[in-house]
Amino acid sequence: MNRRPIAAAALAAAMTLTGACEYTAAARTAAPARPAQSPRATGSPTASPHAPATPRRFDEAGFEGDLRTATAITDRFWRRHWTRFFTGAYRSPRVVGLYDGSDPAATPTCGGEPLERDNAEYCPAGDFLAWDAHLMRSGYAHGDAWVYLVVAHEWGHAVQNRLQRRLVSAAAELQADCLAGAVLYGSAADGDLAFETGDTREIVDSFQVIGDRTPWTRPGDHGTASQRLQAFSRGGARGVPACFT
């Protein structure tokens, strides 16, 4: 597999009950604190901490390639490392991939209900992952990190659904963010992914967009941008075990 620029990872998961994530964009104001820089990552952000992200010309071929790579490296990481952390055999979830949430007739269903528009989900009932095409393309227009972030985060929900209930944190969304960080930084350490200049900035900007305005207080809450970024950074710096302590 070609080495691709690490594009970011994680968002929060809704656990086995819903599997849905909130991707409602928040205002792009001042950025939260930066994630701890892992020695496995290279490069540094180039954008001003307070500068809004500027949409780039959309690259459809690059988008489709990054989406394929993000799913491949995430699945490869869990296949390679599962037995280091958990008992039993790893099973890959099914990847439905992109769907058009504006067309209910063509939208996949989970538990008899169509998936939401402009969202990404892990569906425990069908053990599959899917993401709205408009959501993914809109985020990718601001940087390829978005795709890796969403994929790794949703995969974290699939991982949670394969674990004993006692291992799944009440703050399931933040745990999924942590697992996303562990996957992306771990894949970089494995040589499957390489950080490029600006990727750290994209990660920070992505969490600024997807973070909630209120802190995590109840199961299902996603947490603030700062909380989510901290969870992602913890997994990136300390690996999978840090997501279960």
C-alpha positions as CSV (number, residue, x, y, z in Angstrom):
1,M,0.0,0.0,0.0
2,N,1.3,3.4,-0.8
3,R,2.1,5.7,2.1
4,R,-0.5,8.4,2.3
5,P,-0.4,11.7,4.3
6,I,-2.0,11.0,7.7
7,A,-5.1,13.0,7.6
8,A,-6.5,13.1,11.1
9,A,-8.7,10.8,13.0
10,A,-11.5,10.4,15.3
11,L,-14.8,11.9,16.3
12,A,-17.1,10.6,19.0
13,A,-19.2,7.5,18.9
14,A,-22.7,6.9,20.0
15,M,-22.0,3.4,21.3
16,T,-23.9,0.3,20.5
17,L,-27.4,1.9,21.0
18,T,-27.3,4.2,18.1
19,G,-23.8,4.3,16.6
20,A,-24.5,7.8,15.2
21,C,-22.2,10.8,15.5
22,E,-23.0,14.5,15.5
23,Y,-21.1,16.4,12.8
24,T,-23.0,19.7,13.1
25,A,-20.4,22.4,12.3
26,A,-19.5,24.9,15.0
27,A,-18.3,28.4,14.2
28,R,-14.6,28.5,13.1
29,T,-13.3,30.8,15.7
30,A,-10.2,30.5,17.8
31,A,-8.6,27.0,17.7
32,P,-8.4,24.9,20.9
33,A,-5.2,23.7,22.4
34,R,-3.0,21.7,20.0
35,P,-2.6,17.9,20.5
36,A,0.5,16.6,22.0
37,Q,3.0,16.1,19.2
38,S,4.1,12.5,18.9
39,P,7.7,11.8,17.9
40,R,6.2,9.4,15.3
41,A,4.7,12.4,13.4
42,T,6.7,14.7,11.2
43,G,6.0,18.2,10.0
44,S,4.4,21.1,11.6
45,P,1.3,23.2,11.0
46,T,1.7,26.2,8.7
47,A,-1.6,28.0,9.1
48,S,-2.1,30.8,11.7
49,P,-3.9,29.4,14.8
50,H,-6.7,31.9,14.3
51,A,-7.0,31.7,10.5
52,P,-10.2,30.1,9.2
53,A,-9.6,27.1,6.9
54,T,-9.7,28.1,3.2
55,P,-11.5,25.6,1.0
56,R,-9.2,24.2,-1.7
57,R,-10.2,23.1,-5.2
58,F,-11.9,19.8,-4.8
59,D,-9.9,16.7,-5.9
60,E,-12.4,13.9,-6.5
61,A,-9.7,11.4,-7.4
62,G,-7.7,12.3,-4.3
63,F,-10.9,12.1,-2.2
64,E,-11.8,8.6,-3.4
65,G,-8.2,7.5,-2.9
66,D,-7.9,8.8,0.6
67,L,-11.2,7.3,1.5
68,R,-10.0,3.9,0.3
69,T,-6.7,4.3,2.1
70,A,-8.3,5.4,5.4
71,T,-10.5,2.3,5.5
72,A,-7.6,0.0,4.5
73,I,-5.1,1.3,7.0
74,T,-7.7,1.4,9.9
75,D,-8.7,-2.2,9.2
76,R,-5.1,-3.2,8.8
77,F,-4.2,-1.7,12.2
78,W,-6.8,-3.6,14.1
79,R,-6.1,-6.9,12.2
80,R,-2.4,-6.5,13.1
81,H,-2.7,-5.4,16.7
82,W,-6.0,-6.8,18.0
83,T,-4.5,-9.7,19.9
84,R,-2.0,-7.4,21.7
85,F,-4.9,-5.7,23.5
86,F,-7.9,-8.0,23.4
87,T,-9.0,-11.6,23.5
88,G,-10.7,-13.4,20.7
89,A,-10.4,-12.9,17.0
90,Y,-10.9,-9.6,15.2
91,R,-13.8,-9.3,12.7
92,S,-13.8,-6.5,10.2
93,P,-17.0,-4.5,10.0
94,R,-18.7,-4.2,6.7
95,V,-18.0,-0.9,4.9
96,V,-21.1,0.4,3.1
97,G,-19.2,3.7,2.5
98,L,-20.8,6.7,0.9
99,Y,-24.5,7.3,0.7
100,D,-26.7,10.1,-0.5
101,G,-28.6,11.3,2.6
102,S,-30.7,13.6,0.4
103,D,-32.3,10.6,-1.2
104,P,-34.2,8.5,1.4
105,A,-35.0,5.8,-1.1
106,A,-31.3,5.1,-1.6
107,T,-30.1,5.7,2.0
108,P,-29.1,2.6,4.0
109,T,-31.2,1.7,7.0
110,C,-30.1,0.7,10.5
111,G,-32.7,-1.0,12.7
112,G,-35.3,-0.1,10.1
113,E,-34.5,3.6,10.2
114,P,-32.7,5.4,7.4
115,L,-29.3,6.8,8.2
116,E,-29.2,10.6,8.9
117,R,-28.3,13.2,6.3
118,D,-24.9,14.8,6.7
119,N,-23.8,12.3,9.3
120,A,-21.6,9.2,9.6
121,E,-22.5,6.1,11.5
122,Y,-21.6,2.7,12.7
123,C,-24.7,0.5,12.7
124,P,-24.5,-2.3,15.3
125,A,-27.6,-4.0,14.0
126,G,-25.9,-4.6,10.6
127,D,-22.3,-4.3,11.8
128,F,-21.5,-1.8,9.1
129,L,-20.0,1.7,8.6
130,A,-21.4,4.4,6.3
131,W,-21.0,8.1,5.8
132,D,-23.0,10.7,4.0
133,A,-21.3,11.8,0.7
134,H,-22.0,15.5,1.2
135,L,-20.6,15.4,4.7
136,M,-17.4,13.7,3.6
137,R,-16.8,15.9,0.6
138,S,-17.5,19.1,2.5
139,G,-15.0,18.2,5.1
140,Y,-12.4,17.0,2.6
141,A,-12.6,20.3,0.8
142,H,-10.8,21.8,3.9
143,G,-8.2,19.1,4.1
144,D,-7.7,15.3,3.7
145,A,-7.4,14.8,7.4
146,W,-11.2,15.0,7.7
147,V,-11.7,11.7,5.9
148,Y,-9.2,9.8,8.1
149,L,-10.7,11.3,11.2
150,V,-14.2,10.3,10.4
151,V,-13.3,6.8,9.3
152,A,-11.1,6.0,12.3
153,H,-13.6,7.4,14.8
154,E,-16.5,5.4,13.4
155,W,-14.3,2.3,13.3
156,G,-13.8,2.9,17.0
157,H,-17.5,2.3,17.6
158,A,-17.2,-1.0,15.8
159,V,-14.4,-1.9,18.1
160,Q,-16.4,-0.9,21.1
161,N,-19.2,-3.2,19.9
162,R,-16.8,-6.1,19.9
163,L,-15.7,-5.7,23.5
164,Q,-17.1,-6.7,26.8
165,R,-19.5,-4.0,28.0
166,R,-17.3,-3.3,31.1
167,L,-14.5,-2.1,28.7
168,V,-16.6,0.5,27.0
169,S,-16.3,3.9,28.7
170,A,-19.4,5.8,29.7
171,A,-17.8,8.6,27.7
172,A,-18.0,6.4,24.6
173,E,-17.6,9.2,22.2
174,L,-14.3,10.4,23.8
175,Q,-13.1,6.8,23.9
176,A,-13.8,6.5,20.1
177,D,-11.7,9.7,19.6
178,C,-8.9,8.2,21.7
179,L,-9.0,5.0,19.6
180,A,-8.9,7.0,16.4
181,G,-5.7,8.7,17.6
182,A,-4.2,5.4,18.5
183,V,-5.0,4.0,15.1
184,L,-3.6,7.0,13.1
185,Y,-0.4,7.4,15.1
186,G,0.0,3.7,15.4
187,S,-0.3,3.3,11.6
188,A,2.3,6.0,11.2
189,A,4.6,4.0,13.5
190,D,3.9,0.8,11.4
191,G,4.9,2.7,8.3
192,D,1.5,2.6,6.7
193,L,0.9,6.3,7.1
194,A,3.1,9.4,7.0
195,F,2.4,12.8,8.5
196,E,2.9,15.9,6.2
197,T,3.3,19.5,7.0
198,G,-0.1,20.9,7.9
199,D,-1.7,17.7,9.1
200,T,-1.6,18.6,12.7
201,R,-3.3,21.9,11.9
202,E,-6.0,20.0,10.0
203,I,-6.6,17.8,13.0
204,V,-7.1,20.8,15.3
205,D,-9.4,22.5,12.8
206,S,-11.5,19.4,12.4
207,F,-12.1,19.1,16.1
208,Q,-12.9,22.7,16.3
209,V,-15.7,22.1,13.8
210,I,-17.2,18.9,15.3
211,G,-16.9,19.7,19.0
212,D,-20.0,20.3,21.0
213,R,-20.5,23.6,22.9
214,T,-21.0,21.8,26.1
215,P,-18.6,19.4,28.0
216,W,-19.2,15.6,28.3
217,T,-21.5,14.9,31.2
218,R,-23.7,11.9,30.2
219,P,-23.3,8.8,28.1
220,G,-23.8,9.7,24.5
221,D,-22.5,13.3,24.9
222,H,-19.6,14.0,22.5
223,G,-17.7,16.6,24.5
224,T,-16.2,19.9,23.7
225,A,-13.6,20.4,21.0
226,S,-10.9,20.6,23.7
227,Q,-12.1,17.4,25.3
228,R,-12.2,15.5,22.0
229,L,-8.8,16.8,21.0
230,Q,-7.3,15.8,24.3
231,A,-8.8,12.3,24.0
232,F,-7.4,11.9,20.4
233,S,-4.0,13.1,21.5
234,R,-3.9,10.7,24.5
235,G,-4.5,7.8,22.1
236,G,-1.9,9.1,19.7
237,A,0.7,9.6,22.3
238,R,0.1,6.5,24.4
239,G,-1.7,4.0,22.2
240,V,-4.7,1.8,22.6
241,P,-4.2,1.0,26.3
242,A,-4.6,4.7,27.2
243,C,-8.2,4.6,25.9
244,F,-9.1,2.1,28.7
245,T,-7.6,3.7,31.7
